[in-house]
Amino acid sequence: MNPAVLALEDGTVFEGSSFGAPVERTGEVVFNTAITGYQEVFTDPSYSGQIVVLTYPQIGNYGSNEGDNEAAKPHIEGLVVREFSPLSSNWRADETAQQFLSNSGVPVISGIDTRRLVRHLRSRGVMRGVLWAASSSDQRTDPQALVERARRSPSMSGLDLATRVSTAHRYDWNQGVVHCSPSDRESAAAEIRHHVVAYDFGIKRNILRRLVHSGCRVTVVPAGTTAEDVIALKPDGVFLSNGPGDPEPLTYPAQQIGKLIGKVPIFGICLGHQILGLALGGKTYKLKFGHRGANHPVLNQVTGRVEITSHNHGFAVDADSLNLNELEITHTNLNDETLEGFRHRNHPVFCVQYHPEAAPGPHDSHYLFDDFVKLMDQPA
């Protein structure tokens, strides 16, 4: 196997074997604890600018297929795994995971102690890194030089990546949820009766599918779209998507969303939740190592029920910065008590930090899409 090296900004170096593309990439090194759903992780635009460590020990064994893509291409900067399978065994697979990442220019390092690496990131916090993958077995690099390059790379704090991954042009989306197995327990798709304008800050395809499944015709617009242009499309509701990077630099989108509050129902997920918090006068902050996985327990403060949820975020809204005379906290993370959702007391506006579209992840929170439709059902 060809060699590969992962170097962290604190001087820690891991050496392993190269899969994927023989290139060098920099990014924030983060970890995800999901057992399945690696292709959804690869293609989630929220991972732009990040080198992802997957804690599940074997990755790639069920290959990749077009139906599981959350975007047109992978958005991770690099992949770190304990064992990477060059073979795939699944009836849905179009190609191996290795081919999928190689064709997209994504490097992979395999054969390292991912448990040690994750414990290191959990105690020290996520940090900048460089993943170098060789093109031949005799190619070598200076690990200390990689460490220096990691230290010179941009920090995630203050970085606007949403604008980079957003669509350049408006488009319509009409594909609903696709059943991949006869065993799928899924309700019938609702009749299309509402028009939703979705801001693309790095939107996942399964969010769009869920909106259509719940009865929405969707128009996707770029991150910089003005409130006036949104209103001109005559939407019944506005959706604010997930996305990568620090929400704090997104002052212009926050200003535009602020103009829409009270004029149309609004639903936000992940970065959309954070932008809505900024639009309502709140503040955001960076988490030590973030929430990334498919089994995070969240308490629904309204119903008292615990939802098992899918997460992917490194920033959070500061609950203490919100005006609770105007807003109501609806969801709280049971691992660290961070804010997971809120709603407006006077306007049809709500949001959650986690991912109810379940790609990958459990289905406990699918009801949120129906809640959005119910808001749009109400007379203006």
C-alpha positions as MATLAB code, in Angstrom:
seq = 'MNPAVLALEDGTVFEGSSFGAPVERTGEVVFNTAITGYQEVFTDPSYSGQIVVLTYPQIGNYGSNEGDNEAAKPHIEGLVVREFSPLSSNWRADETAQQFLSNSGVPVISGIDTRRLVRHLRSRGVMRGVLWAASSSDQRTDPQALVERARRSPSMSGLDLATRVSTAHRYDWNQGVVHCSPSDRESAAAEIRHHVVAYDFGIKRNILRRLVHSGCRVTVVPAGTTAEDVIALKPDGVFLSNGPGDPEPLTYPAQQIGKLIGKVPIFGICLGHQILGLALGGKTYKLKFGHRGANHPVLNQVTGRVEITSHNHGFAVDADSLNLNELEITHTNLNDETLEGFRHRNHPVFCVQYHPEAAPGPHDSHYLFDDFVKLMDQPA';
ca = [
       0.000    0.000    0.000;
       1.059    3.599   -0.552;
       1.820    5.618    2.592;
      -0.334    8.379    4.042;
       0.170   10.836    6.899;
      -2.220   12.858    9.046;
      -0.529   15.751   10.845;
      -2.299   17.924   13.439;
      -1.452   21.499   14.324;
      -0.393   20.482   17.861;
       2.387   18.315   16.399;
       0.632   14.943   16.648;
       1.285   12.729   13.614;
      -0.409    9.523   12.452;
       0.995    7.315    9.682;
      -1.061    4.818    7.715;
      -1.981    3.575    4.256;
      -3.350    5.653    1.399;
      -6.691    5.039   -0.280;
      -8.708    7.493   -2.317;
      -6.868   10.204   -4.242;
      -3.074   10.719   -3.917;
      -3.257   14.383   -2.894;
      -2.645   16.650    0.081;
      -5.588   18.418    1.737;
      -5.955   20.687    4.758;
      -8.975   21.104    7.000;
     -10.409   21.028   10.487;
     -10.117   17.456   11.826;
     -13.438   16.310   13.328;
     -15.011   12.963   14.228;
     -18.377   11.328   13.553;
     -19.675    8.438   15.662;
     -22.363    7.047   13.311;
     -22.223    3.314   12.583;
     -23.639    3.554    9.057;
     -24.261    6.308    6.529;
     -20.690    7.060    5.506;
     -21.720    8.099    1.985;
     -24.163   10.663    3.361;
     -21.282   12.003    5.464;
     -18.967   12.154    2.425;
     -21.465   14.200    0.411;
     -22.962   16.442    3.106;
     -21.937   20.027    2.192;
     -21.818   20.837    5.915;
     -18.479   18.972    6.019;
     -16.821   21.384    3.603;
     -13.460   22.427    5.020;
     -13.201   19.379    7.287;
     -11.178   16.157    7.443;
     -13.555   13.577    8.913;
     -12.588   10.755   11.277;
     -15.159    7.945   11.347;
     -15.147    6.035   14.634;
     -16.805    2.890   13.264;
     -13.868    0.528   12.576;
     -14.694   -0.647    9.028;
     -15.764    1.804    6.333;
     -16.534    1.184    2.664;
     -17.912   -2.350    2.895;
     -21.259   -1.530    1.247;
     -19.805    0.666   -1.500;
     -21.565    3.757   -2.823;
     -24.587    4.520   -4.964;
     -26.145    7.580   -6.577;
     -29.293    7.404   -4.438;
     -27.460    8.032   -1.159;
     -25.667   11.192   -2.297;
     -26.592   14.309   -0.337;
     -25.001   16.521   -3.000;
     -23.531   16.165   -6.470;
     -20.081   15.321   -5.089;
     -18.228   14.651   -1.819;
     -17.539   17.757    0.244;
     -15.189   16.363    2.887;
     -11.552   17.416    2.538;
     -10.297   13.992    3.557;
     -11.237   10.773    5.350;
      -9.590    9.025    8.315;
     -10.558    5.424    9.177;
      -9.321    2.380   11.058;
      -9.976   -0.036    8.173;
     -11.051    0.913    4.647;
     -12.602   -1.806    2.500;
     -11.534   -1.775   -1.171;
     -14.424   -4.165   -1.894;
     -18.157   -3.632   -1.592;
     -20.986   -6.074   -0.988;
     -24.425   -4.531   -1.450;
     -27.046   -4.888   -4.153;
     -27.472   -1.102   -4.362;
     -23.776   -0.324   -4.919;
     -22.758    1.397   -8.174;
     -19.038    1.431   -7.328;
     -16.718    0.965   -4.381;
     -16.309    3.716   -1.821;
     -12.642    3.893   -2.839;
     -13.535    4.560   -6.472;
     -16.121    7.132   -5.421;
     -13.621    9.129   -3.339;
     -10.718    8.677   -5.770;
     -12.773   10.005   -8.672;
     -13.674   13.054   -6.580;
     -10.120   13.829   -5.486;
     -10.605   12.971   -1.799;
      -7.637   11.396    0.057;
      -8.119    8.607    2.606;
      -5.797    7.418    5.355;
      -6.460    3.941    6.749;
      -4.776    1.722    9.286;
      -4.364    4.230   12.105;
      -5.569    4.059   15.721;
      -8.773    6.073   15.333;
      -9.699    5.446   18.982;
      -6.543    7.210   20.093;
      -7.134   10.046   17.617;
     -10.738   10.598   18.722;
      -9.779   10.583   22.406;
      -7.128   13.172   21.562;
      -9.637   15.420   19.754;
     -12.192   14.972   22.514;
      -9.754   16.120   25.195;
      -7.880   18.802   23.215;
     -10.705   19.899   20.924;
     -10.927   19.699   17.132;
      -7.974   21.259   15.371;
      -6.483   22.005   11.983;
      -4.718   19.227   10.151;
      -3.136   18.089    6.888;
      -3.844   14.741    5.242;
      -1.118   13.726    2.791;
      -1.587   10.633    0.595;
       1.254    9.285   -1.555;
       0.970    8.316   -5.206;
       3.562    5.530   -4.960;
       4.947    3.174   -2.325;
       8.353    4.870   -2.264;
       7.080    8.461   -1.987;
       7.754   10.056    1.391;
       7.127   13.408    3.075;
       8.402   15.363    6.069;
       5.770   15.059    8.854;
       7.022   18.219   10.560;
       6.526   20.188    7.369;
       2.919   18.953    7.307;
       2.468   20.142   10.896;
       3.671   23.600    9.905;
       1.282   23.673    6.957;
      -1.566   22.716    9.289;
      -0.689   25.627   11.579;
      -0.758   28.040    8.643;
      -4.132   26.840    7.334;
      -7.319   28.874    7.990;
      -9.186   28.429   11.252;
     -12.841   27.413   11.055;
     -13.780   30.281   13.347;
     -14.702   33.300   11.253;
     -14.822   31.271    8.037;
     -17.765   31.738    5.637;
     -18.079   28.432    3.783;
     -21.834   28.535    3.206;
     -21.472   31.031    0.382;
     -18.879   28.775   -1.257;
     -21.085   25.670   -1.356;
     -24.409   27.398   -2.074;
     -26.027   27.103   -5.483;
     -25.189   29.873   -7.944;
     -28.631   29.817   -9.532;
     -32.219   29.275   -8.464;
     -33.737   25.876   -9.295;
     -36.849   23.792   -8.615;
     -36.822   20.454   -6.770;
     -39.675   17.967   -7.114;
     -38.216   14.550   -6.192;
     -39.716   12.947   -3.097;
     -38.451   10.216   -0.797;
     -37.231    7.166   -2.719;
     -37.850    3.781   -1.100;
     -34.698    1.664   -1.200;
     -36.268   -1.470    0.259;
     -39.722   -3.133    0.522;
     -39.184   -3.115    4.304;
     -39.219    0.692    4.474;
     -41.865    1.882    6.887;
     -42.889    5.104    5.260;
     -46.182    6.941    5.055;
     -47.587    7.821    1.666;
     -46.436   11.111    0.194;
     -48.782   14.020    0.813;
     -50.488   15.886   -2.004;
     -48.522   18.959   -3.113;
     -50.324   22.000   -1.754;
     -47.639   24.480   -0.641;
     -44.775   26.353   -2.262;
     -41.585   26.546   -0.166;
     -38.566   28.704   -0.956;
     -35.463   27.007    0.458;
     -32.302   28.995    1.172;
     -29.288   26.911    0.167;
     -26.447   27.338    2.646;
     -25.250   23.807    1.800;
     -28.570   21.995    1.607;
     -28.817   18.204    1.755;
     -30.915   16.434   -0.844;
     -32.839   14.404    1.701;
     -34.124   17.613    3.275;
     -35.541   18.544   -0.121;
     -37.003   15.054   -0.526;
     -38.633   15.322    2.908;
     -40.199   18.666    2.065;
     -41.662   17.214   -1.138;
     -42.854   14.102    0.731;
     -44.708   16.363    3.165;
     -46.557   18.128    0.357;
     -44.293   20.983   -0.756;
     -43.221   22.289   -4.130;
     -39.685   23.562   -3.530;
     -37.719   26.403   -5.105;
     -34.067   26.483   -3.996;
     -32.353   29.882   -3.944;
     -28.734   31.015   -3.371;
     -27.530   32.029    0.083;
     -27.373   35.707   -0.884;
     -30.975   36.000   -2.075;
     -32.753   39.105   -0.784;
     -35.947   38.994    1.226;
     -37.655   40.987   -1.516;
     -36.733   38.397   -4.144;
     -38.047   35.628   -1.883;
     -41.373   37.405   -1.350;
     -41.634   37.942   -5.120;
     -41.725   34.145   -5.521;
     -44.941   34.121   -3.409;
     -43.945   31.295   -1.064;
     -46.229   29.722    1.519;
     -43.136   29.105    3.649;
     -39.384   29.657    3.779;
     -36.850   26.982    4.704;
     -33.308   27.707    5.986;
     -30.862   24.900    5.279;
     -27.873   23.318    6.939;
     -24.383   24.313    5.847;
     -20.678   24.517    6.745;
     -18.472   27.037    8.501;
     -18.979   29.702   11.136;
     -22.465   31.303   11.184;
     -21.177   34.610   12.594;
     -19.861   36.010    9.269;
     -23.265   35.440    7.618;
     -24.593   38.865    8.555;
     -26.225   39.547    5.183;
     -28.332   36.335    5.132;
     -29.291   36.975    8.760;
     -30.479   40.476    7.856;
     -32.589   39.118    4.990;
     -34.129   36.413    7.174;
     -34.935   39.064    9.760;
     -37.025   40.877    7.140;
     -39.042   37.709    6.486;
     -40.003   37.060   10.109;
     -43.708   37.726   10.566;
     -44.398   37.692    6.827;
     -44.205   33.953    6.117;
     -43.735   30.708    8.122;
     -40.040   29.841    8.555;
     -38.344   26.525    9.405;
     -34.575   26.228    9.931;
     -32.228   23.267   10.351;
     -28.614   23.315   11.664;
     -26.889   26.379   10.135;
     -30.377   27.652    9.341;
     -31.141   27.413   13.070;
     -28.000   29.400   13.860;
     -28.714   32.089   11.241;
     -32.246   32.434   12.597;
     -30.777   32.866   16.073;
     -28.528   35.653   14.768;
     -31.462   37.270   12.955;
     -33.354   37.394   16.254;
     -30.521   39.057   18.139;
     -28.803   35.965   19.523;
     -25.160   34.945   19.498;
     -23.309   31.785   18.460;
     -20.158   30.128   19.795;
     -17.808   27.303   18.804;
     -18.090   23.953   20.558;
     -14.953   22.168   21.766;
     -15.397   19.135   19.507;
     -18.917   19.551   18.150;
     -21.774   17.108   17.713;
     -21.429   14.630   14.846;
     -23.215   11.297   14.898;
     -26.564    9.547   14.588;
     -27.543    8.795   18.193;
     -27.637   12.078   20.116;
     -30.480   12.262   22.680;
     -32.535   15.459   22.525;
     -35.317   16.378   24.943;
     -38.412   17.867   23.353;
     -39.367   20.407   26.023;
     -42.888   20.726   24.617;
     -43.862   17.030   24.684;
     -41.397   15.721   27.287;
     -40.270   13.002   24.871;
     -36.645   12.119   24.134;
     -35.704   11.961   20.445;
     -32.646   10.105   19.154;
     -31.242   12.428   16.513;
     -28.608   12.892   13.841;
     -26.105   15.740   14.295;
     -23.387   17.531   12.357;
     -22.338   20.901   13.741;
     -19.375   22.588   15.400;
     -21.135   25.802   16.442;
     -24.189   26.422   18.625;
     -26.612   29.202   19.517;
     -26.063   30.659   22.987;
     -29.387   30.138   24.758;
     -28.591   32.916   27.242;
     -28.315   35.407   24.383;
     -31.931   34.902   23.260;
     -34.863   37.033   24.337;
     -37.067   34.440   26.035;
     -39.963   36.875   26.218;
     -40.008   36.598   22.433;
     -38.715   33.052   21.941;
     -39.422   29.683   23.559;
     -36.777   26.956   23.904;
     -38.251   23.727   22.513;
     -35.342   21.248   22.387;
     -32.273   20.627   24.573;
     -29.327   18.275   24.103;
     -29.209   15.734   26.943;
     -25.463   15.138   26.563;
     -24.307   18.695   27.248;
     -27.529   20.751   27.633;
     -26.799   22.879   24.563;
     -29.680   24.518   22.727;
     -31.247   22.235   20.094;
     -34.347   24.154   19.070;
     -36.570   27.171   19.650;
     -39.713   28.796   18.280;
     -41.128   32.303   18.168;
     -43.955   33.050   20.581;
     -45.756   35.444   18.221;
     -44.822   34.384   14.675;
     -44.821   31.014   12.798;
     -41.068   30.554   13.094;
     -39.186   27.544   14.496;
     -35.871   25.740   14.067;
     -33.728   22.859   15.317;
     -29.983   22.353   15.499;
     -30.055   18.665   14.562;
     -31.026   16.857   11.321;
     -34.603   15.518   11.228;
     -34.238   14.336    7.620;
     -32.296   11.332    8.980;
     -29.566   10.945    6.386;
     -27.917    9.180    8.071;
     -29.776    8.771   11.321;
     -32.979    7.722   13.090;
     -36.466    8.842   12.103;
     -37.708   10.195   15.437;
     -37.899   13.779   14.204;
     -39.610   13.431   10.825;
     -42.651   15.076   12.410;
     -40.945   18.482   12.161;
     -41.581   18.599    8.412;
     -45.272   17.967    9.066;
     -45.224   20.706   11.720;
     -43.911   23.098    9.074;
     -46.735   22.153    6.729;
     -49.278   22.696    9.510;
     -47.963   26.226    9.981;
     -48.424   26.879    6.286;
     -51.951   25.397    6.455;
     -52.997   28.130    8.879;
     -54.526   31.273    7.353;
     -52.143   34.218    7.117;
];
